[in-house]
Amino acid sequence: MSAPAEAAPARIPVMIPWLGEEEAQAAAAAVRSGWVAQGPRVAEFEAAFAEKVGAEHGIAVSSCTAALHLALVALDLGPGDEVVVPSLSFIATANAVRYVGAHPVFADVEPATGNLTAATVDAVRTERTRAVLAVHQGGVPADSHALRERCADWDIALVEDAACAIGSTVGGKSVGQGALLAAWSFHPRKVVTTGEGGMITTDDAVWAARLRRLREHGMNASAAERHASSKPVLERYLEVGFNYRMTDIQAAVGLVQLGKLDEMVARRRSLAARYDTLLREVPGLVPVRDPAYGQGNFQSYWVLLAEDFPLGRDEVLAALSEAGVSARRGIMAAHLEPAYQGHPHGPLPVTERISRDSLILPLFHTMTGEQQDRVVGALAAAAGSGPGRG
């Protein structure tokens, strides 16, 4: 009788949220409380999150896309206004500009970080530029201090898309600290997740009050405030608003996740350092690095393929998939998508190079050394599989 065949190794996912019994109990407690809509847990999460990133105010919303939209509404942007954005970003960054009727202007990025710089913004800035929407891409911090200084010189607003960047730092301080307006994501692929959800942070009390109204249909009194009052409250609708609320169930999960943040970032940075060491043995790969001015949270760990790498990016993804490794293409370029076909833009060579030749490798809190070895082994096999693209 022949020996039974060995079971194939389990497929390695690109990301697994670090969720457990504590989050489940927190969500269940919110359900049992009878208050599941936006309420006291949302307020607690807002305060805790703002304190964590060094902001005066946090405004929880339904997604980071909603946060970006409301930030641009708060700036009173509209038709005729231009907002400089990186094409190298998830498409929501550019879409938020379109939501307010303004015109997104695509700027290129620097090769090392995939982020906007003062120079790349200046290259496309015009007299109609009202704002810059800078992304801390994949958790790699942009040089926000330099961008803020130049935007102040130009008298234009800087909004920070920090969707991926909770736990990242610039100059030893949290990304978003001191920002005019910063937007954050709690999508399942982010370091801190609430399933879905987002946050806006700001130090401006007037903006914070308006943003709280805008997320709840423009009402001057929230549902929680009306419920807490001992007298009837007849709300007014002060302007056209939106339904961008977060639930108390989500916030309960977010509070637990926020308490794990430091441990999660430390673990991700440790895994990234091990990847760095292992990948030194694989020719033709350039891993993402920390910039000189800050540290990333490694929300994503991506590698850039050398021009002469034996396989193209999509072929590498296919080879990894065949080896049981789930990877993803690198950061998209919005100007190459059908939604922005025909949208005018200048040359974007760095954007197109990174978008074409980068891929995101698996990285998650519970990842094992054996799993990392398998990922790197599959990449090494791809690196030795052909004569190069030439």
Beta strands, then each sheet from edge to edge (+ up, - down):
strand 1: 57-61
strand 2: 82-86
strand 3: 103-107
strand 4: 129-135
strand 5: 157-161
strand 6: 169-170
strand 7: 173-174
strand 8: 181-185
strand 9: 198-202
strand 10: 285-287
strand 11: 294-295
strand 12: 301-305
strand 13: 328-329
strand 14: 358-361
sheet 1: 1+ 9- 8+ 5+ 4+ 2+ 3+
sheet 2: 7+ 6- 11+
sheet 3: 10+ 12- 14+ 13-
end
